[in-house]
């Protein structure tokens, strides 16, 4: 038999980041949480939680957390049909399930939040969103750290259902003053090699991909590092550098002339898909419907 109080303790520690907050969440003492976690680890012969500030799940601990999410969603579905199974009057509301997802930063800054808001109009599961590059969110699924993710993989992760969403379009943009200063004769290999770019992090290849597309080869170039979608836009507006900005974030700036494209018409389309753990696909169908509807509105469709 599964020791569900112990599994709930592990999941609560991972969700809240500490044994004390997990105890408050589950209305027990911190020593009870510690004892449940320790006994389960001893039974399995595995470390499930990396102690620290905050506490984090190990790979096996993450698997157990995803199992608890699945159980929570199944229970929520059952309660809709059999509400009498819920807490008795005066016993407090049933705990809300939290779904852990992985989403790339630019989707979060453009089209994804309307989907999350539409999903939660019915007070369904809470969302815990991890942010990573779209080429790396699939790794979160493979490791069992999330139940669903927006990815750019183009093929299903093992054990997952994949649904294409459309493409997020990026424009190479800068302020008019920046372009006049760094590209007075247009974008050339020599000019691009000297003009500071904006790069999100070491996983971000959009600027390099655009250079290869526009100029026919990769060119080493200086860059500022800005790990924020909004900072990318602000940095471009302030003349800090040029960067690949999502079309929805710069549409108004381009129309108003506050930003211009380095080479109009040359853009990068990044196809995205929604991948869900097959064990959870049925339970989170309402979320999937909201994601697909928001993607139809916010992404470039084939």
Secondary structure as GFF3:
##gff-version 3
##sequence-region A 1 302
A	DSSP	alpha_helix	4	16	.	.	.	ID=ss1
A	DSSP	alpha_helix	19	26	.	.	.	ID=ss2
A	DSSP	alpha_helix	30	44	.	.	.	ID=ss3
A	DSSP	beta_strand	49	50	.	.	.	ID=ss4
A	DSSP	beta_strand	56	57	.	.	.	ID=ss5
A	DSSP	alpha_helix	59	81	.	.	.	ID=ss6
A	DSSP	three_ten_helix	83	85	.	.	.	ID=ss7
A	DSSP	beta_strand	98	103	.	.	.	ID=ss8
A	DSSP	alpha_helix	105	109	.	.	.	ID=ss9
A	DSSP	alpha_helix	112	119	.	.	.	ID=ss10
A	DSSP	three_ten_helix	120	122	.	.	.	ID=ss11
A	DSSP	beta_strand	126	131	.	.	.	ID=ss12
A	DSSP	alpha_helix	137	142	.	.	.	ID=ss13
A	DSSP	beta_strand	148	151	.	.	.	ID=ss14
A	DSSP	beta_strand	160	174	.	.	.	ID=ss15
A	DSSP	alpha_helix	176	182	.	.	.	ID=ss16
A	DSSP	alpha_helix	189	192	.	.	.	ID=ss17
A	DSSP	beta_strand	197	199	.	.	.	ID=ss18
A	DSSP	alpha_helix	206	215	.	.	.	ID=ss19
A	DSSP	beta_strand	223	225	.	.	.	ID=ss20
A	DSSP	alpha_helix	229	237	.	.	.	ID=ss21
A	DSSP	beta_strand	243	246	.	.	.	ID=ss22
A	DSSP	alpha_helix	247	256	.	.	.	ID=ss23
A	DSSP	beta_strand	260	261	.	.	.	ID=ss24
A	DSSP	beta_strand	267	277	.	.	.	ID=ss25
A	DSSP	alpha_helix	285	298	.	.	.	ID=ss26
###
